[in-house]
Amino acid sequence: MAKKTMYKVQVGAYKSKANAEKMATKLKKRGFPTAIIQINGLWKVQSGAFSIKNNAELRKTDLKRAGFDAVIVTV
């Protein structure tokens, strides 16, 4: 069975877990679902995991409208 591509909307990547938690708190206060994961020594703050790229694009647009930089990463 082939693995399905997931599109995650990432708002930041930090060396410090504390900085990642600060960003996550800002996102949560604005109503965005938030997750922090550690990959390759960086704490990554993400808002949403989607199987459909367009849904990730919509979240990215909402985040940008709220004043956050965001990029889509695939896994």
N, C-alpha and C positions, 0 to 999 in steps of 0.2 A: 504494500500500500504506500503510495507516494505521500510524502509529508506536505501539508498545506502551508502555503506562505502566510505568515501573520504580519500585519502592518501595525507597528506601535508608534505612537506619537510621543516623541521625546522632547522634554522642555529644558533639560540640562544634564551635564555630566560633571561630577565633582570629585576631587581627591579626598575631600573631607565629608564624612557622613553628616556632620552637623550642618554643613552648607546645603546638602541635599535635603535634609529635613526642613530647613528654613523655606526652601523653594516649595516643597511639598505642602507645607502649611499654608503658604500663599495661594496655591492652587485650590486646596480644599476650601479655604475661606471664600473663594469665588465660585464654588460649587462644582469643581471638576474632580472626577474620580482620579485617584493618584496612587502610583506604586513606586517604590524605590527598589532597585535591584543592583547588585554589585557584579560588574563584569570587568575582567582584566584590571583590577585595582581601582576602578572608578565606580562611584555611586551614581546611578543613572535614574533620573526622575522622569517618569512616563505617565501619560494620561490616556489610557485606553489601548486595547489590543483588538484588532479587527481583521476578519478574514477577507473583507471587501475593501479594496484600496480607497474607493470613493468615500466610505464611511470615515476612514482615517483622515482624508482630505477635509471633510467637514469639521472634524474635531480640531484639526490644525487651524482652520479658518476661525473657528470660535475662540481658540486660544489667542490667536493673533489679535482678534478684535478686543480681547480682554487685556491686551498689552504684554502678552508673553511671546517670546521667540519660541518656535517649535519646528522640529524636523520629523520626517517620517523615516523610521528605520524598519528593515525587514528581518525576520527571523524564520 
